Amino acid sequence: MPQTLTTTASSVAITTQMLERASQLALDSYRPLWTGESGEQSTGEAVARHLDATIALLDKDGWTRTWSWPTEPTGTLPATDDETSVREMVRALLDYVREEEGATARGRTALTALGHIGGTEHGDPDTRDIAQDVLNLLVQALTNNTNARFAPWSERQSRTHADITALLTAGAQFARTYGPGAPASVPTAG
């Protein structure tokens, strides 16, 4: 029986065999997994930190499966005339923007959260892209389909916050186990 690594309330069962399949997919890849578009290699730990911070952000801000524009505006800007001061107009505009932000703050998608962390002390554009590549490999191993990708997988109607968290956790585990600097590192050349 496969060893399950996660114990979340998720429908996604992450097993040791799945991580090993993802590792083999990385070996078979046409390009090095751990080298970003900067041309520099990222460590498995750096990618894992990016994924851990993504989980924390989704837990803090909330997760949403997909994002769409609000269907109705939440407020209206008041009319102005020649007597309205610049200060009054700016204040009305700021109040309107705050109202709109409050109405659309329903959480982040998994990809939005990954991207946000790429601009913080927990990650950069390379760790963001490598983390997404790792998540793609895990979804391929999970679905047994080499065409599968994390973005559409994460947006399926049946997906839950627990599913996303389970895959992000598995990605961090994969990076720590197989990434550069880890004892069981996969070769970095394709």
BELWO-V39743 format. One record per backbone hydrogen bond with DSSP energy under -1.0 kcal/mol. NH is the residue of the N-H (numbers start at 1). CO is the residue of the C=O. If there is no record, write none. Layout:
# BELWO-V39743
nh:NH co:CO
nh:NH co:CO
This chain:
# BELWO-V39743
nh:5 co:14
nh:10 co:8
nh:16 co:3
nh:19 co:15
nh:20 co:16
nh:21 co:17
nh:22 co:18
nh:23 co:19
nh:24 co:20
nh:25 co:21
nh:26 co:22
nh:27 co:23
nh:28 co:24
nh:36 co:40
nh:39 co:36
nh:42 co:34
nh:44 co:180
nh:47 co:43
nh:48 co:44
nh:49 co:45
nh:50 co:46
nh:51 co:47
nh:52 co:48
nh:53 co:49
nh:54 co:50
nh:55 co:51
nh:56 co:52
nh:57 co:53
nh:58 co:54
nh:59 co:55
nh:60 co:56
nh:61 co:57
nh:62 co:58
nh:64 co:108
nh:84 co:81
nh:89 co:85
nh:90 co:86
nh:91 co:87
nh:92 co:88
nh:93 co:89
nh:94 co:90
nh:95 co:91
nh:96 co:92
nh:97 co:93
nh:98 co:94
nh:99 co:95
nh:100 co:96
nh:101 co:97
nh:102 co:98
nh:103 co:99
nh:104 co:100
nh:106 co:104
nh:108 co:62
nh:113 co:109
nh:114 co:110
nh:115 co:111
nh:116 co:112
nh:117 co:113
nh:118 co:114
nh:119 co:116
nh:120 co:117
nh:123 co:120
nh:128 co:124
nh:129 co:125
nh:130 co:126
nh:131 co:127
nh:132 co:128
nh:133 co:129
nh:134 co:130
nh:135 co:131
nh:136 co:132
nh:137 co:133
nh:138 co:134
nh:139 co:135
nh:140 co:136
nh:141 co:137
nh:142 co:138
nh:143 co:139
nh:144 co:140
nh:145 co:140
nh:148 co:145
nh:153 co:149
nh:154 co:150
nh:156 co:153
nh:159 co:156
nh:164 co:160
nh:165 co:161
nh:166 co:162
nh:167 co:163
nh:168 co:164
nh:169 co:165
nh:170 co:166
nh:171 co:167
nh:172 co:168
nh:173 co:169
nh:174 co:170
nh:175 co:171
nh:176 co:172
nh:177 co:173
nh:178 co:174
nh:179 co:175
nh:182 co:179
nh:185 co:182
nh:186 co:178
